[in-house]
Amino acid sequence: MHEINDNDWSKIVMEVVKYDGAIDAMNFNFNLGFDRENFEYLETLLGKQSQLKQLEIANLMDTSLQTEVFQLMKNNNSIIKLRFDFEMDSKSFDELIDLLKKKTNLIELELGNCSNFTDDHATKLADVLKSCTKLQHLVIEGENQIGDNGFQALLSSLPTSLIIVVKL
């Protein structure tokens, strides 16, 4: 399967998503990059009409593509479990925050590879997660730079039943 190029993946995915609810979970790993000419299948999978419930994206290093992916997902109400395993610049992080403002139905959020995650990021995340009343699982991984202020902001803004994992 790793030998399939983006164009073939695009064709496969477009065929599969013709059937409503055919894909419940998707894991994208962009180790080998991404051909922007095949962006249509991402639009189909992540857009408003998708019934996708769980999404994991790893190694998406193109920050402009990160921003586009977050923008695409803003109108999708079905995704309730998210995992992003890549570093984000400040513009991408702000776009993620805007996305999370719309995703009040999230039950799981995992952010991996957060080496540039600071107190400021933690505070912004904590503010937006206050509206995610269904959130049950939050993971922040990586050699992050969260200090006491950021950690306290996260703790004070989340329900007591939430499981929080911060790997330092």
Disulfide bonds with the S-S distance in Angstrom:
none
